[in-house]
């Protein structure tokens, strides 16, 4: 077998990609003109919101981008993946929301990836929904904390906000802070159940609270190429959402499932795995194409009109 043929084998490709991920000095991407604020949201649990958040953030940080992950899920899984301390009493997104601490006092920098920063979540966040009800500007607490002065001072290129799987004040705060929504959708039977309601909620927030919010990307996750069902769900999602769906999808992968058990992203745990390379490529695509802005021919929230109409009927 010639060297050229050997270089083209899947194993050699995986080894080469893993080497690049471990030594990212030559990786580069164009910086966005201004900070991109992205909330990762889906009201259905277990679709890969946190996994997508941390792996996108890690990939972009490897490319030299300065990335902030804001963990608004009381479970704190994104904080764990970012190796951020999040024991009870640690300055966190809870203290940020109630005004006890400023953003500068809650940020932690990753030792393994210096371009990655995290505002962690602690269990204290579980009671924040109740406390926020009586507060002034309860829907804009995170927006006010992560203001333009803060973002400009720290020079963040990307801010990813990981949301809980529900539409409460935590998610509304995330939606009012961000301008973009990234929706992970698993390639399984109930994938689209609830998406219509999610889009309806985004549309309501757009009309009444944050006119800048829109769906800028849909990411297909847990794709199993061995099943006809996964292919059918993927086709249906692309039919409904159109070109807002990222070309790169995330395969169902044991390595992706194992990585959180070690408190790591899959890019750290096994950079040569299919899951790691899929997240790497999807994040690069997301960054390279920039913000997917809605046009006159698309729905106000940046998705295909037929799905908007479905959301409005729900």
Protein Blocks (a to p, Z undefined) as FASTA:
>chain_A
ZZklmmmpmklmmmmmmmmmmmmmlgccdddfbdcddddddfbghiopmmmmmmmmmmmm
mnopacddddfbfnlmmmmmnopacbehiacfklmmnopacfklmpccdfklmmbccddd
dfklmmmmmmmmmpghkllmmmmmmgfklmmmnopabdcddddfbddfklmmmmmmpmbd
cdddddbfklmgojlmmmmmmmmmmmmmmmmbccfbdcdehiafkbmklmmmmmmmmmmn
mmmlcfbdcdddfklmmmmmnopafklmmmmbmklmmmmmmmmmmmmnopadddfkbcfk
opafklmmmmmmZZ
